[in-house]
Amino acid sequence: MRFGEKASREMGRKAKNIVLLTDEERSELLEFVKQGKAHGYKTKHAQILLALDENSPAERLSRKEISKVYQTDLSTVAVIAGRFVKGGLLCSLGRKEWLVPQVAAIARSEAPEGRERWTWQSIADELVRRGVVDRISSVTVGNMLRKLNLNPCEGNIKYPVTLTDEERNELLELVKRGKTQGYKIINAQILLKLDENGSAEQLSRAKICKAYQVCSTTVEQTAKRFAKGGIVSALGRQERVEAQVAAIARSEAPEGRERWTWQTIADELVRCDVVESISAAHVGKVLRKMNLNFVRKKYIVTLTSTERNELLELVKRGEQEYKIRHAQILLALDEHCPAERLSRGEISKTYRVSLPTISYIAERFEKEGMAFVRDRKEWLRPHIAAIVHSEAPEGRERWTWQTIADELVRRGVVERISADNVGLMLRKMNIRLGGYRAAF
């Protein structure tokens, strides 16, 4: 049986969302398509709804035919139908228009447990957890909140700023010199205008936002950092993040993990309300700058003569660059050849890789053997297949590319992997995540 037929049957077993358009809705969609002034995806969604309408059997097409005619997949057709049933035309046509009320509802609700307020990242995570979207960035959430003129800090404690004469003079001198980073000067100006002791120059928070072209969240965070850590904390962004990253990396690893990874450190920074959002790659840069290697356990590489010959042949053939690099590093780490063996610091300089990368290669070789060196993708595929075949995460109907990527990181299979990379592997493995759950 072909994969497409099997996926269609799997979809057919599930309860389908029936589209029944009223005369008014049908007329509105026809006019919408005729005008053709909206985004392309909206026009396509309107055409799919018209073709799905059960009240017009003459023009109605099967979902498979709709998929071919409008060059989309069955899961997209199912999602559009589901959105129409749940939220009507606005929900099924407008992607951003449909998301905005959901974002607003979350931002106005009670903050999650253990947090003082919602952040952009926590709102994005909540949207994914509720199954509203498969994935959404914290920046997109922030853009929507700005358009709604919503401040996640609204209703929370306002941190008062009261400067001493010494602190005020220090800030004025810093602004006057103007020889430091721009963000530090802006933060200093914000603190001066928030100072309750300098009532003549004090401005309201709304006026400060307009005067220095910053959002209300920036003003609140500057005041909060000053209240908790003084001037150094309020002014210094990079220094503050570096100190927190170092403290987390040196602490005990999270429960169920052997060690901290870049992604788990990034998640911890957001959870502790140190930053709104931060990427795993940025955490990695900070760790390299501080020369911190948080991989505690050292894995010993001992190659057999067969494995050594295979690695030498791989280097000689000159395949993909990452394979050659991995082979060279393993040969340099081999305990059985002390004459050719290098220290990890020397390997790092010779092959221009970080110490965590060397430890990662040694660890994977110990766990997976030569399969890891032969093909990185081949080594990952069984892990992805095992996750897809398992039960969907709590609160979700099915696995998505992003949740599979997150699960691979959580299990310590990889340091990081993008959702798109997971999607490419699933296509090559002929596995498709259907509208409701994975179809095989």
TORZATI-213498 format. One record per residue (C-alpha): residue in one letter; x, y, z. Coordinates in steps of 0.001 Angstrom, whole numbers, padded with zeros to 6 digits, always signed. Layout:
<recs>
aXYZ/...
</recs>
This chain:
<recs>
m+000000+000000+000000/r+001353+003432-000938/f+002012+005980+001796/g-000492+008562+000427/e-003339+006022+000372/k-002540+004863+003899/a-002471+008476+005189/s-005825+009152+003474/r-007418+006125+005126/e-006029+007146+008518/m-007512+010625+008065/g-010808+009062+006969/r-011097+007103+010193/k-011112+010322+012210/a-014229+012424+012735/k-014144+015085+009989/n-015150+018670+010567/i-018109+019320+008274/v-018231+022717+006520/l-021770+024105+006120/l-021835+027637+004691/t-024842+029945+004924/d-025874+031950+001825/e-024326+035083+003361/e-021039+033332+004110/r-020928+031829+000630/s-021560+035227-000997/e-018875+036808+001199/l-016299+034168+000206/l-017133+034456-003514/e-016754+038254-003341/f-013503+037819-001412/v-012058+035519-004120/k-013311+037786-006923/q-011631+040903-005484/g-008285+039098-005038/k-006845+041929-002932/a-006009+039879+000176/h-002933+037767+000945/g-002543+034668-001244/y-003092+032244+001637/k-006450+033915+002515/t-007724+033549-001065/k-006663+029893-001085/h-008414+029271+002258/a-011614+030844+000861/q-011473+028600-002234/i-010937+025494-000058/l-013955+026389+002129/l-016152+026833-000966/a-015018+023444-002291/l-015695+021800+001117/d-019219+023257+001489/e-021712+020412+002060/n-024619+022729+001132/s-023369+022916-002485/p-022944+019281-003559/a-022626+020277-007232/e-019406+022228-006640/r-018121+020104-003764/l-014832+018183-004131/s-013321+015415-002046/r-010494+016415+000266/k-007999+014528-001880/e-009146+016392-005005/i-008952+019730-003138/s-005411+018843-002074/k-004386+018314-005732/v-006275+021308-007186/y-004938+023853-004675/q-001504+022213-004269/t-001741+021696-000525/d-001713+018661+001773/l-004590+016888+003514/s-003602+018123+006965/t-003908+021772+005808/v-007397+021111+004447/a-008361+019467+007759/v-006959+022414+009763/i-008920+024982+007691/a-012139+022991+008151/g-011482+022650+011896/r-010852+026378+012264/f-014090+027211+010432/v-016120+024908+012692/k-014534+026357+015860/g-014325+030050+014960/g-016168+030828+011740/l-014880+032673+008676/l-012515+035046+010493/c-010733+032159+012190/s-010363+030085+009003/l-009262+032949+006727/g-007095+035157+008919/r-003972+033685+010421/k-002826+036721+012446/e-006370+037984+013021/w-007239+034591+014457/l-004182+034495+016736/v-004410+038041+018132/p-007454+037390+020398/q-005793+034191+021698/v-002602+036118+022556/a-004618+038899+024228/a-006616+036383+026306/i-003432+034717+027597/a-001713+038071+028342/r-004731+039197+030423/s-005035+035896+032331/e-003250+034871+035533/a+000533+034514+035165/p+001877+030910+035135/e+002796+029318+038451/g+006105+030551+039833/r+006150+033657+037600/e+005211+037252+038420/r+003942+037915+034902/w+003636+036595+031368/t+006656+037005+029070/w+006691+036811+025281/q+008300+033358+025454/s+005870+032003+028059/i+002896+033215+025949/a+004406+031492+022866/d+004875+028265+024883/e+001285+028470+026162/l-000077+028851+022597/v+001813+025693+021580/r+000722+023837+024749/r-002952+024611+024060/g-002591+023354+020484/v-003454+026783+018999/v-000324+026677+016780/d+002412+024156+016059/r+005112+026745+016696/i+005431+030519+017079/s+008382+032736+017982/s+008449+035031+021003/v+009211+037967+018632/t+005927+037380+016751/v+004071+037390+020074/g+005818+040650+020996/n+004777+042278+017687/m+001132+041309+018317/l+001229+042683+021870/r+002640+045996+020619/k-000162+046303+018037/l-002684+045617+020813/n-000848+048150+023021/l-000673+045441+025694/n+002051+045466+028328/p+002542+042056+030010/c+003725+043946+033121/e+000324+045655+033418/g-001255+045124+036817/n+002000+043961+038446/i+004166+045718+041041/k+005711+049004+039869/y+009285+049198+041120/p+010092+052690+042524/v+013475+054218+041679/t+015124+056423+044318/l+018702+057483+043541/t+021264+058746+046036/d+023321+061847+045158/e+026332+059641+044328/e+024287+057385+042033/r+022700+060380+040316/n+026097+062032+039698/e+027493+058720+038360/l+024616+058387+035878/l+024862+062030+034757/e+028619+061609+034175/l+028025+058418+032165/v+025430+060171+029930/k+027682+063237+029531/r+030754+061190+028462/g+028751+059137+025944/k+031658+056726+025385/t+029915+053506+026388/q+027363+051240+024686/g+024147+052939+023547/y+021830+050724+025609/k+023701+051669+028811/i+023211+055392+028096/i+019472+054847+027434/n+019116+052820+030663/a+020919+055587+032584/q+018559+058225+031116/i+015536+056076+032040/l+016750+055764+035645/l+017300+059529+035891/k+013756+060232+034667/l+012285+057587+037009/d+014085+058982+040075/e+011518+059968+042695/n+014105+062122+044515/g+014534+064328+041452/s+010848+065248+041229/a+011498+068274+038972/e+012865+066068+036168/q+010724+062999+036860/l+008492+061823+033971/s+005647+059338+033836/r+006508+055916+032414/a+004400+056546+029311/k+006301+059797+028581/i+009660+058040+029106/c+008643+055451+026471/k+007908+058213+023953/a+010962+060315+024835/y+013500+057479+024448/q+011554+055345+021917/v+011454+052237+024098/c+008589+049939+025050/s+006991+049930+028496/t+008510+046499+029218/t+012036+047967+028880/v+011210+050722+031400/e+009709+048197+033853/q+012649+045798+033517/t+015204+048614+034057/a+013378+049714+037220/k+013101+046107+038429/r+016821+045391+037865/f+017749+048578+039732/a+015481+047644+042676/k+017015+044155+042921/g+020664+044719+041972/g+021481+048428+041899/i+023053+050478+039106/v+025385+047744+037775/s+022463+045352+037258/a+020231+048046+035720/l+022852+049307+033249/g+024704+046159+032216/r+022819+043717+030037/q+025667+041516+028750/e+027503+041427+032087/r+024302+040473+033924/v+023515+037644+031474/e+027104+036340+031598/a+027031+036158+035405/q+023706+034271+035380/v+024873+031848+032640/a+028050+031063+034605/a+026067+030481+037813/i+023633+028107+036071/a+026378+026207+034181/r+028258+025560+037455/s+025152+024436+039356/e+023635+020932+039515/a+022199+019678+036216/p+018356+019614+035943/e+016532+016483+037089/g+016810+013602+034639/r+019827+015146+032806/e+023534+014317+033133/r+024574+017903+032395/w+023429+021350+031304/t+023031+021991+027578/w+022882+025353+025797/q+019123+024988+025367/t+018426+024023+028990/i+020486+027017+030190/a+018512+029299+027830/d+015217+027879+029168/e+016394+028366+032760/l+017303+032033+032085/v+013775+032662+030765/r+012191+030707+033650/c+014143+032768+036205/d+012973+035972+034472/v+016549+037058+033687/v+015655+037735+030017/e+012482+037766+027907/s+014036+035356+025405/i+017513+034093+024483/s+018713+031590+021892/a+020775+028495+022650/a+023431+029751+020195/h+023819+032986+022191/v+024302+030964+025397/g+026990+028959+023581/k+028831+032177+022609/v+028771+033379+026215/l+030154+030035+027457/r+032948+030072+024861/k+033856+033658+025784/m+034107+032637+029446/n+035989+029437+028475/l+033451+027350+030368/n+033128+023671+029514/f+030159+022313+031413/v+030458+018732+030113/r+031628+017106+033339/k+032186+013506+032328/k+035133+012717+030032/y+034578+009923+027536/i+037656+007879+026604/v+038126+006969+022921/t+039795+003617+022222/l+039758+002582+018554/t+040208-000951+017234/s+042525-001410+014223/t+039447-001907+011980/e+037838+001308+013215/r+041122+003211+012834/n+041567+002017+009240/e+037960+002940+008422/l+038456+006474+009798/l+041734+006923+007879/e+039993+005759+004681/l+037127+008193+005333/v+039593+011117+005696/k+041432+010006+002542/r+038204+009798+000468/g+037302+013369+001435/e+033548+013069+002036/q+031417+015723+003798/e+033489+018174+005823/y+031826+017371+009176/k+032531+013622+008705/i+036228+014300+008015/r+036410+016606+011063/h+034788+013980+013317/a+037148+011279+012019/q+040233+013474+012580/i+039145+014340+016122/l+038523+010661+017002/l+041945+009684+015590/a+043584+012421+017680/l+041704+011246+020812/d+042603+007545+020387/e+044213+006238+023597/h+045749+003275+021708/c+048075+005563+019714/p+049827+007796+022267/a+052368+008958+019640/e+049635+010639+017532/r+047356+011558+020436/l+046724+015236+021242/s+045262+016925+024319/r+041724+018291+023993/g+043059+021852+024109/e+045444+021103+021193/i+042636+019420+019223/s+040449+022484+019805/k+043140+024789+018322/t+044145+022443+015483/y+040619+021764+014157/r+039035+025049+015318/v+036266+023478+017382/s+035120+024150+020937/l+035851+021852+023889/p+032133+020942+024299/t+032112+019788+020628/i+035092+017471+021258/s+033417+016006+024364/y+030154+015631+022416/i+031925+013647+019626/a+033683+011407+022175/e+030393+010810+024027/r+028491+009926+020844/f+031248+007576+019710/e+031117+005717+023043/k+027319+005399+022848/e+026803+004760+019113/g+030160+003549+017786/m+031064+004039+014119/a+027392+004563+013158/f+027680+008111+014524/v+030682+008910+012282/r+029338+007236+009155/d+026169+009313+008889/r+024804+011825+011383/k+021309+011757+009876/e+021178+007953+009837/w+022084+007988+013520/l+019301+010430+014367/r+016510+008763+012377/p+015858+005819+014745/h+015520+008275+017659/i+013003+010376+015685/a+011036+007283+014622/a+010889+006059+018251/i+009494+009421+019406/v+006866+009585+016631/h+005681+006043+017427/s+005359+006893+021147/e+002443+008584+022918/a+001946+012264+022121/p+003038+014705+024887/e+000532+015535+027609/g-002105+018023+026461/r-001379+017447+022752/e-003277+015288+020245/r-000195+014512+018188/w+003528+015099+017770/t+004644+018160+015785/w+008058+018911+014266/q+008795+021353+017086/t+007733+018995+019903/i+009871+016203+018379/a+012858+018599+018229/d+012262+019612+021867/e+012010+015950+022923/l+015333+015095+021204/v+017009+017908+023177/r+015236+016901+026425/r+016469+013298+026078/g+020026+014545+025471/v+020199+013021+021967/v+021373+016341+020464/e+022424+019740+021810/r+019968+021458+019463/i+018019+020731+016258/s+015568+022820+014262/a+011956+021826+013606/d+012600+022138+009834/n+015459+019625+010072/v+013128+017169+011828/g+010550+017717+009060/l+013108+016926+006323/m+014098+013682+008056/l+010442+012666+008479/r+009813+013201+004743/k+012872+011096+003833/m+011653+008376+006213/n+008219+008540+004500/i+006555+009423+007826/r+003889+012077+007842/l+002339+013776+010864/g-001360+013866+009988/g-004005+016413+010963/y-004656+014618+014245/r-001797+012213+014922/a+001129+010599+013100/a-000006+008437+010189/f+002194+005561+009065/
</recs>
